[in-house]
Amino acid sequence: MDSYKERALKAPIVELYEGELRRSGRALVGTCPLHDDTNPSFAIYVDTNSFYCFACGVGGDVISYFQKVKGVDFKTAIKELARFSR
């Protein structure tokens, strides 16, 4: 059986993102949910299930994304995401 963390890492960031995205090369680009962003600078890389904001310099995997957007700790994030990815 997969651990909570392994299941959590399978939860797609793209489905957690709230807003519009457009394709730009290998990324999906939109406004950053982590700061006041009017010029789309936030990229989601579907192939690696990761993100990076070119304006605020924050990036990571789906777990760190969920932690930052929801304001929760690591343990809470993996439990919530593990449920989401079933």
Biopython code that builds the backbone (N, CA, C, O; Angstrom):
import numpy as np
from Bio.PDB.StructureBuilder import StructureBuilder

atoms = [
    (1, "MET", "N", (0.846, -1.198, 0.000)),
    (1, "MET", "CA", (0.000, 0.000, 0.000)),
    (1, "MET", "C", (0.883, 1.250, 0.000)),
    (1, "MET", "O", (1.890, 1.317, 0.705)),
    (2, "ASP", "N", (0.489, 2.226, -0.795)),
    (2, "ASP", "CA", (1.238, 3.484, -0.846)),
    (2, "ASP", "C", (1.134, 4.227, 0.475)),
    (2, "ASP", "O", (0.113, 4.163, 1.160)),
    (3, "SER", "N", (2.192, 4.925, 0.819)),
    (3, "SER", "CA", (2.155, 5.770, 2.007)),
    (3, "SER", "C", (1.334, 7.029, 1.696)),
    (3, "SER", "O", (1.041, 7.330, 0.538)),
    (4, "TYR", "N", (0.975, 7.749, 2.754)),
    (4, "TYR", "CA", (0.251, 9.012, 2.552)),
    (4, "TYR", "C", (1.049, 9.929, 1.625)),
    (4, "TYR", "O", (0.488, 10.540, 0.716)),
    (5, "LYS", "N", (2.368, 10.024, 1.860)),
    (5, "LYS", "CA", (3.181, 10.936, 1.058)),
    (5, "LYS", "C", (3.182, 10.516, -0.408)),
    (5, "LYS", "O", (3.055, 11.367, -1.288)),
    (6, "GLU", "N", (3.324, 9.222, -0.687)),
    (6, "GLU", "CA", (3.319, 8.755, -2.077)),
    (6, "GLU", "C", (2.002, 9.063, -2.769)),
    (6, "GLU", "O", (1.986, 9.488, -3.925)),
    (7, "ARG", "N", (0.896, 8.851, -2.063)),
    (7, "ARG", "CA", (-0.421, 9.179, -2.642)),
    (7, "ARG", "C", (-0.575, 10.687, -2.808)),
    (7, "ARG", "O", (-1.102, 11.155, -3.817)),
    (8, "ALA", "N", (-0.112, 11.446, -1.814)),
    (8, "ALA", "CA", (-0.221, 12.908, -1.873)),
    (8, "ALA", "C", (0.514, 13.464, -3.088)),
    (8, "ALA", "O", (0.025, 14.384, -3.743)),
    (9, "LEU", "N", (1.678, 12.913, -3.388)),
    (9, "LEU", "CA", (2.471, 13.392, -4.522)),
    (9, "LEU", "C", (1.797, 13.125, -5.867)),
    (9, "LEU", "O", (2.183, 13.710, -6.879)),
    (10, "LYS", "N", (0.805, 12.255, -5.884)),
    (10, "LYS", "CA", (0.068, 11.951, -7.116)),
    (10, "LYS", "C", (-1.105, 12.909, -7.356)),
    (10, "LYS", "O", (-1.665, 12.932, -8.452)),
    (11, "ALA", "N", (-1.476, 13.687, -6.360)),
    (11, "ALA", "CA", (-2.573, 14.657, -6.528)),
    (11, "ALA", "C", (-2.122, 15.729, -7.527)),
    (11, "ALA", "O", (-1.089, 16.362, -7.312)),
    (12, "PRO", "N", (-2.863, 15.945, -8.601)),
    (12, "PRO", "CA", (-2.435, 16.900, -9.628)),
    (12, "PRO", "C", (-2.608, 18.363, -9.207)),
    (12, "PRO", "O", (-3.704, 18.808, -8.868)),
    (13, "ILE", "N", (-1.497, 19.089, -9.240)),
    (13, "ILE", "CA", (-1.539, 20.520, -8.917)),
    (13, "ILE", "C", (-2.555, 21.229, -9.799)),
    (13, "ILE", "O", (-3.300, 22.089, -9.330)),
    (14, "VAL", "N", (-2.585, 20.872, -11.063)),
    (14, "VAL", "CA", (-3.469, 21.560, -12.011)),
    (14, "VAL", "C", (-4.930, 21.503, -11.561)),
    (14, "VAL", "O", (-5.689, 22.435, -11.827)),
    (15, "GLU", "N", (-5.331, 20.437, -10.892)),
    (15, "GLU", "CA", (-6.706, 20.340, -10.404)),
    (15, "GLU", "C", (-6.916, 21.113, -9.104)),
    (15, "GLU", "O", (-8.055, 21.390, -8.730)),
    (16, "LEU", "N", (-5.842, 21.460, -8.420)),
    (16, "LEU", "CA", (-5.939, 22.230, -7.181)),
    (16, "LEU", "C", (-5.888, 23.735, -7.440)),
    (16, "LEU", "O", (-6.328, 24.533, -6.613)),
    (17, "TYR", "N", (-5.350, 24.107, -8.588)),
    (17, "TYR", "CA", (-5.200, 25.519, -8.938)),
    (17, "TYR", "C", (-6.557, 26.137, -9.228)),
    (17, "TYR", "O", (-7.367, 25.570, -9.962)),
    (18, "GLU", "N", (-6.796, 27.297, -8.648)),
    (18, "GLU", "CA", (-8.050, 28.013, -8.900)),
    (18, "GLU", "C", (-7.747, 29.214, -9.775)),
    (18, "GLU", "O", (-7.078, 30.155, -9.347)),
    (19, "GLY", "N", (-8.230, 29.178, -10.972)),
    (19, "GLY", "CA", (-7.983, 30.257, -11.915)),
    (19, "GLY", "C", (-7.821, 29.698, -13.308)),
    (19, "GLY", "O", (-7.938, 28.493, -13.531)),
    (20, "GLU", "N", (-7.550, 30.592, -14.243)),
    (20, "GLU", "CA", (-7.388, 30.180, -15.633)),
    (20, "GLU", "C", (-5.925, 29.958, -15.943)),
    (20, "GLU", "O", (-5.053, 30.691, -15.476)),
    (21, "LEU", "N", (-5.671, 28.934, -16.742)),
    (21, "LEU", "CA", (-4.323, 28.602, -17.168)),
    (21, "LEU", "C", (-4.268, 28.574, -18.689)),
    (21, "LEU", "O", (-5.247, 28.237, -19.354)),
    (22, "ARG", "N", (-3.116, 28.932, -19.223)),
    (22, "ARG", "CA", (-2.910, 28.812, -20.669)),
    (22, "ARG", "C", (-1.591, 28.088, -20.897)),
    (22, "ARG", "O", (-0.662, 28.202, -20.096)),
    (23, "ARG", "N", (-1.519, 27.350, -21.986)),
    (23, "ARG", "CA", (-0.294, 26.600, -22.295)),
    (23, "ARG", "C", (0.778, 27.565, -22.782)),
    (23, "ARG", "O", (0.508, 28.469, -23.574)),
    (24, "SER", "N", (2.003, 27.358, -22.295)),
    (24, "SER", "CA", (3.169, 28.111, -22.741)),
    (24, "SER", "C", (4.344, 27.140, -22.723)),
    (24, "SER", "O", (4.939, 26.898, -21.673)),
    (25, "GLY", "N", (4.673, 26.592, -23.873)),
    (25, "GLY", "CA", (5.715, 25.568, -23.933)),
    (25, "GLY", "C", (5.264, 24.316, -23.198)),
    (25, "GLY", "O", (4.183, 23.791, -23.464)),
    (26, "ARG", "N", (6.084, 23.840, -22.278)),
    (26, "ARG", "CA", (5.714, 22.639, -21.522)),
    (26, "ARG", "C", (4.967, 22.960, -20.235)),
    (26, "ARG", "O", (4.650, 22.057, -19.460)),
    (27, "ALA", "N", (4.686, 24.234, -20.003)),
    (27, "ALA", "CA", (4.019, 24.658, -18.768)),
    (27, "ALA", "C", (2.615, 25.176, -19.028)),
    (27, "ALA", "O", (2.253, 25.533, -20.149)),
    (28, "LEU", "N", (1.831, 25.204, -17.941)),
    (28, "LEU", "CA", (0.549, 25.895, -17.923)),
    (28, "LEU", "C", (0.781, 27.133, -17.076)),
    (28, "LEU", "O", (1.292, 27.031, -15.961)),
    (29, "VAL", "N", (0.415, 28.297, -17.587)),
    (29, "VAL", "CA", (0.745, 29.559, -16.938)),
    (29, "VAL", "C", (-0.516, 30.297, -16.506)),
    (29, "VAL", "O", (-1.519, 30.321, -17.220)),
    (30, "GLY", "N", (-0.442, 30.901, -15.316)),
    (30, "GLY", "CA", (-1.540, 31.701, -14.786)),
    (30, "GLY", "C", (-1.006, 32.672, -13.754)),
    (30, "GLY", "O", (0.205, 32.801, -13.577)),
    (31, "THR", "N", (-1.910, 33.352, -13.076)),
    (31, "THR", "CA", (-1.482, 34.270, -12.027)),
    (31, "THR", "C", (-1.134, 33.479, -10.767)),
    (31, "THR", "O", (-1.705, 32.419, -10.508)),
    (32, "CYS", "N", (-0.206, 34.000, -10.002)),
    (32, "CYS", "CA", (0.278, 33.315, -8.810)),
    (32, "CYS", "C", (-0.703, 33.470, -7.648)),
    (32, "CYS", "O", (-1.109, 34.585, -7.321)),
    (33, "PRO", "N", (-1.082, 32.357, -7.028)),
    (33, "PRO", "CA", (-1.996, 32.427, -5.882)),
    (33, "PRO", "C", (-1.276, 32.794, -4.580)),
    (33, "PRO", "O", (-1.911, 32.919, -3.533)),
    (34, "LEU", "N", (0.043, 32.964, -4.646)),
    (34, "LEU", "CA", (0.824, 33.213, -3.437)),
    (34, "LEU", "C", (1.124, 34.688, -3.198)),
    (34, "LEU", "O", (1.596, 35.060, -2.124)),
    (35, "HIS", "N", (0.853, 35.527, -4.193)),
    (35, "HIS", "CA", (1.048, 36.975, -4.035)),
    (35, "HIS", "C", (0.110, 37.700, -4.989)),
    (35, "HIS", "O", (-0.525, 37.079, -5.841)),
    (36, "ASP", "N", (0.028, 39.005, -4.841)),
    (36, "ASP", "CA", (-0.833, 39.823, -5.699)),
    (36, "ASP", "C", (-0.190, 39.890, -7.081)),
    (36, "ASP", "O", (0.761, 40.643, -7.293)),
    (37, "ASP", "N", (-0.700, 39.117, -8.000)),
    (37, "ASP", "CA", (-0.092, 38.953, -9.318)),
    (37, "ASP", "C", (-1.088, 39.366, -10.391)),
    (37, "ASP", "O", (-2.168, 38.786, -10.498)),
    (38, "THR", "N", (-0.727, 40.363, -11.180)),
    (38, "THR", "CA", (-1.605, 40.786, -12.274)),
    (38, "THR", "C", (-1.058, 40.349, -13.625)),
    (38, "THR", "O", (-1.806, 40.270, -14.598)),
    (39, "ASN", "N", (0.239, 40.063, -13.695)),
    (39, "ASN", "CA", (0.869, 39.586, -14.914)),
    (39, "ASN", "C", (1.211, 38.111, -14.708)),
    (39, "ASN", "O", (2.092, 37.801, -13.907)),
    (40, "PRO", "N", (0.541, 37.197, -15.406)),
    (40, "PRO", "CA", (0.759, 35.769, -15.162)),
    (40, "PRO", "C", (2.242, 35.384, -15.118)),
    (40, "PRO", "O", (2.964, 35.509, -16.108)),
    (41, "SER", "N", (2.669, 34.917, -13.955)),
    (41, "SER", "CA", (4.071, 34.559, -13.758)),
    (41, "SER", "C", (4.206, 33.188, -13.091)),
    (41, "SER", "O", (5.309, 32.763, -12.747)),
    (42, "PHE", "N", (3.091, 32.511, -12.914)),
    (42, "PHE", "CA", (3.037, 31.243, -12.200)),
    (42, "PHE", "C", (2.945, 30.103, -13.204)),
    (42, "PHE", "O", (2.061, 30.094, -14.061)),
    (43, "ALA", "N", (3.853, 29.147, -13.098)),
    (43, "ALA", "CA", (3.880, 28.028, -14.042)),
    (43, "ALA", "C", (3.649, 26.705, -13.326)),
    (43, "ALA", "O", (4.217, 26.448, -12.265)),
    (44, "ILE", "N", (2.811, 25.877, -13.921)),
    (44, "ILE", "CA", (2.599, 24.513, -13.448)),
    (44, "ILE", "C", (3.169, 23.587, -14.522)),
    (44, "ILE", "O", (2.835, 23.693, -15.702)),
    (45, "TYR", "N", (4.030, 22.685, -14.084)),
    (45, "TYR", "CA", (4.640, 21.699, -14.979)),
    (45, "TYR", "C", (3.947, 20.360, -14.744)),
    (45, "TYR", "O", (4.240, 19.656, -13.777)),
    (46, "VAL", "N", (3.034, 20.022, -15.633)),
    (46, "VAL", "CA", (2.209, 18.822, -15.478)),
    (46, "VAL", "C", (3.074, 17.565, -15.468)),
    (46, "VAL", "O", (2.804, 16.632, -14.711)),
    (47, "ASP", "N", (4.114, 17.536, -16.306)),
    (47, "ASP", "CA", (4.952, 16.338, -16.408)),
    (47, "ASP", "C", (5.682, 15.999, -15.108)),
    (47, "ASP", "O", (5.974, 14.830, -14.857)),
    (48, "THR", "N", (5.980, 17.001, -14.281)),
    (48, "THR", "CA", (6.658, 16.745, -13.001)),
    (48, "THR", "C", (5.752, 17.038, -11.806)),
    (48, "THR", "O", (6.157, 16.852, -10.658)),
    (49, "ASN", "N", (4.521, 17.499, -12.076)),
    (49, "ASN", "CA", (3.566, 17.854, -11.026)),
    (49, "ASN", "C", (4.189, 18.844, -10.038)),
    (49, "ASN", "O", (4.117, 18.676, -8.820)),
    (50, "SER", "N", (4.802, 19.877, -10.610)),
    (50, "SER", "CA", (5.478, 20.880, -9.796)),
    (50, "SER", "C", (5.073, 22.277, -10.273)),
    (50, "SER", "O", (4.383, 22.432, -11.280)),
    (51, "PHE", "N", (5.524, 23.291, -9.519)),
    (51, "PHE", "CA", (5.181, 24.665, -9.860)),
    (51, "PHE", "C", (6.365, 25.578, -9.596)),
    (51, "PHE", "O", (7.290, 25.233, -8.861)),
    (52, "TYR", "N", (6.312, 26.758, -10.216)),
    (52, "TYR", "CA", (7.312, 27.791, -9.951)),
    (52, "TYR", "C", (6.707, 29.137, -10.314)),
    (52, "TYR", "O", (6.073, 29.282, -11.359)),
    (53, "CYS", "N", (6.910, 30.124, -9.440)),
    (53, "CYS", "CA", (6.495, 31.494, -9.750)),
    (53, "CYS", "C", (7.743, 32.299, -10.081)),
    (53, "CYS", "O", (8.654, 32.418, -9.263)),
    (54, "PHE", "N", (7.773, 32.847, -11.283)),
    (54, "PHE", "CA", (8.923, 33.623, -11.730)),
    (54, "PHE", "C", (8.960, 35.019, -11.115)),
    (54, "PHE", "O", (9.981, 35.700, -11.211)),
    (55, "ALA", "N", (7.883, 35.455, -10.492)),
    (55, "ALA", "CA", (7.865, 36.764, -9.837)),
    (55, "ALA", "C", (8.330, 36.680, -8.381)),
    (55, "ALA", "O", (9.174, 37.467, -7.953)),
    (56, "CYS", "N", (7.781, 35.729, -7.619)),
    (56, "CYS", "CA", (8.139, 35.643, -6.194)),
    (56, "CYS", "C", (9.208, 34.592, -5.904)),
    (56, "CYS", "O", (9.703, 34.504, -4.780)),
    (57, "GLY", "N", (9.570, 33.788, -6.923)),
    (57, "GLY", "CA", (10.656, 32.830, -6.765)),
    (57, "GLY", "C", (10.333, 31.593, -5.956)),
    (57, "GLY", "O", (11.244, 30.876, -5.540)),
    (58, "VAL", "N", (9.051, 31.323, -5.723)),
    (58, "VAL", "CA", (8.650, 30.154, -4.938)),
    (58, "VAL", "C", (8.275, 29.019, -5.890)),
    (58, "VAL", "O", (7.610, 29.232, -6.903)),
    (59, "GLY", "N", (8.709, 27.828, -5.548)),
    (59, "GLY", "CA", (8.386, 26.667, -6.357)),
    (59, "GLY", "C", (8.426, 25.415, -5.507)),
    (59, "GLY", "O", (8.816, 25.453, -4.341)),
    (60, "GLY", "N", (8.019, 24.307, -6.100)),
    (60, "GLY", "CA", (8.067, 23.047, -5.368)),
    (60, "GLY", "C", (7.119, 22.020, -5.936)),
    (60, "GLY", "O", (6.649, 22.136, -7.068)),
    (61, "ASP", "N", (6.847, 21.008, -5.124)),
    (61, "ASP", "CA", (5.951, 19.930, -5.532)),
    (61, "ASP", "C", (4.526, 20.218, -5.072)),
    (61, "ASP", "O", (4.246, 21.274, -4.505)),
    (62, "VAL", "N", (3.639, 19.273, -5.320)),
    (62, "VAL", "CA", (2.229, 19.454, -4.979)),
    (62, "VAL", "C", (2.017, 19.624, -3.470)),
    (62, "VAL", "O", (1.114, 20.343, -3.044)),
    (63, "ILE", "N", (2.847, 18.965, -2.676)),
    (63, "ILE", "CA", (2.694, 19.081, -1.217)),
    (63, "ILE", "C", (3.035, 20.494, -0.751)),
    (63, "ILE", "O", (2.288, 21.087, 0.028)),
    (64, "SER", "N", (4.154, 21.034, -1.220)),
    (64, "SER", "CA", (4.509, 22.400, -0.800)),
    (64, "SER", "C", (3.515, 23.418, -1.356)),
    (64, "SER", "O", (3.231, 24.421, -0.702)),
    (65, "TYR", "N", (2.984, 23.174, -2.554)),
    (65, "TYR", "CA", (1.956, 24.051, -3.113)),
    (65, "TYR", "C", (0.733, 24.088, -2.190)),
    (65, "TYR", "O", (0.243, 25.160, -1.833)),
    (66, "PHE", "N", (0.256, 22.917, -1.816)),
    (66, "PHE", "CA", (-0.922, 22.819, -0.956)),
    (66, "PHE", "C", (-0.659, 23.488, 0.394)),
    (66, "PHE", "O", (-1.522, 24.196, 0.915)),
    (67, "GLN", "N", (0.523, 23.267, 0.957)),
    (67, "GLN", "CA", (0.863, 23.892, 2.236)),
    (67, "GLN", "C", (0.777, 25.412, 2.136)),
    (67, "GLN", "O", (0.189, 26.064, 2.998)),
    (68, "LYS", "N", (1.366, 25.972, 1.081)),
    (68, "LYS", "CA", (1.405, 27.431, 0.931)),
    (68, "LYS", "C", (0.025, 28.022, 0.645)),
    (68, "LYS", "O", (-0.351, 29.037, 1.233)),
    (69, "VAL", "N", (-0.723, 27.393, -0.249)),
    (69, "VAL", "CA", (-2.030, 27.927, -0.631)),
    (69, "VAL", "C", (-3.044, 27.798, 0.504)),
    (69, "VAL", "O", (-3.832, 28.713, 0.741)),
    (70, "LYS", "N", (-3.027, 26.671, 1.199)),
    (70, "LYS", "CA", (-4.001, 26.414, 2.260)),
    (70, "LYS", "C", (-3.515, 26.841, 3.641)),
    (70, "LYS", "O", (-4.305, 26.883, 4.584)),
    (71, "GLY", "N", (-2.228, 27.158, 3.777)),
    (71, "GLY", "CA", (-1.692, 27.577, 5.066)),
    (71, "GLY", "C", (-1.686, 26.466, 6.105)),
    (71, "GLY", "O", (-1.991, 26.695, 7.275)),
    (72, "VAL", "N", (-1.333, 25.251, 5.665)),
    (72, "VAL", "CA", (-1.327, 24.100, 6.571)),
    (72, "VAL", "C", (0.085, 23.531, 6.690)),
    (72, "VAL", "O", (0.959, 23.842, 5.881)),
    (73, "ASP", "N", (0.299, 22.694, 7.711)),
    (73, "ASP", "CA", (1.600, 22.056, 7.887)),
    (73, "ASP", "C", (1.724, 20.829, 6.978)),
    (73, "ASP", "O", (0.764, 20.424, 6.323)),
    (74, "PHE", "N", (2.920, 20.251, 6.955)),
    (74, "PHE", "CA", (3.219, 19.123, 6.079)),
    (74, "PHE", "C", (2.300, 17.932, 6.342)),
    (74, "PHE", "O", (1.762, 17.336, 5.409)),
    (75, "LYS", "N", (2.126, 17.594, 7.604)),
    (75, "LYS", "CA", (1.312, 16.432, 7.974)),
    (75, "LYS", "C", (-0.138, 16.593, 7.488)),
    (75, "LYS", "O", (-0.720, 15.662, 6.930)),
    (76, "THR", "N", (-0.699, 17.761, 7.702)),
    (76, "THR", "CA", (-2.068, 18.036, 7.256)),
    (76, "THR", "C", (-2.143, 17.982, 5.727)),
    (76, "THR", "O", (-3.086, 17.424, 5.167)),
    (77, "ALA", "N", (-1.150, 18.562, 5.063)),
    (77, "ALA", "CA", (-1.137, 18.587, 3.600)),
    (77, "ALA", "C", (-1.127, 17.177, 3.020)),
    (77, "ALA", "O", (-1.898, 16.884, 2.105)),
    (78, "ILE", "N", (-0.262, 16.295, 3.539)),
    (78, "ILE", "CA", (-0.208, 14.956, 2.946)),
    (78, "ILE", "C", (-1.476, 14.156, 3.226)),
    (78, "ILE", "O", (-1.895, 13.349, 2.395)),
    (79, "LYS", "N", (-2.084, 14.370, 4.380)),
    (79, "LYS", "CA", (-3.339, 13.667, 4.662)),
    (79, "LYS", "C", (-4.454, 14.124, 3.717)),
    (79, "LYS", "O", (-5.185, 13.307, 3.158)),
    (80, "GLU", "N", (-4.569, 15.444, 3.550)),
    (80, "GLU", "CA", (-5.603, 15.983, 2.654)),
    (80, "GLU", "C", (-5.370, 15.576, 1.206)),
    (80, "GLU", "O", (-6.302, 15.172, 0.511)),
    (81, "LEU", "N", (-4.143, 15.681, 0.762)),
    (81, "LEU", "CA", (-3.833, 15.338, -0.627)),
    (81, "LEU", "C", (-3.960, 13.846, -0.901)),
    (81, "LEU", "O", (-4.361, 13.447, -1.994)),
    (82, "ALA", "N", (-3.624, 13.029, 0.072)),
    (82, "ALA", "CA", (-3.760, 11.576, -0.096)),
    (82, "ALA", "C", (-5.219, 11.213, -0.330)),
    (82, "ALA", "O", (-5.520, 10.325, -1.128)),
    (83, "ARG", "N", (-6.120, 11.893, 0.360)),
    (83, "ARG", "CA", (-7.552, 11.681, 0.138)),
    (83, "ARG", "C", (-7.968, 12.149, -1.233)),
    (83, "ARG", "O", (-8.767, 11.495, -1.903)),
    (84, "PHE", "N", (-7.428, 13.284, -1.657)),
    (84, "PHE", "CA", (-7.770, 13.883, -2.939)),
    (84, "PHE", "C", (-7.322, 13.006, -4.109)),
    (84, "PHE", "O", (-8.004, 12.950, -5.132)),
    (85, "SER", "N", (-6.194, 12.328, -3.972)),
    (85, "SER", "CA", (-5.623, 11.602, -5.098)),
    (85, "SER", "C", (-6.153, 10.188, -5.266)),
    (85, "SER", "O", (-5.717, 9.486, -6.178)),
    (86, "ARG", "N", (-7.068, 9.746, -4.428)),
    (86, "ARG", "CA", (-7.587, 8.372, -4.525)),
    (86, "ARG", "C", (-8.329, 8.129, -5.804)),
    (86, "ARG", "O", (-8.824, 7.025, -6.030)),
]
sb = StructureBuilder()
sb.init_structure("model")
sb.init_model(0)
sb.init_chain("A")
sb.init_seg("    ")
for serial, (resi, resn, name, xyz) in enumerate(atoms, 1):
    if name == "N":
        sb.init_residue(resn, " ", resi, " ")
    sb.init_atom(name, np.array(xyz, "f"), 0.0, 1.0, " ", f" {name:<3s}", serial, name[0])
structure = sb.get_structure()
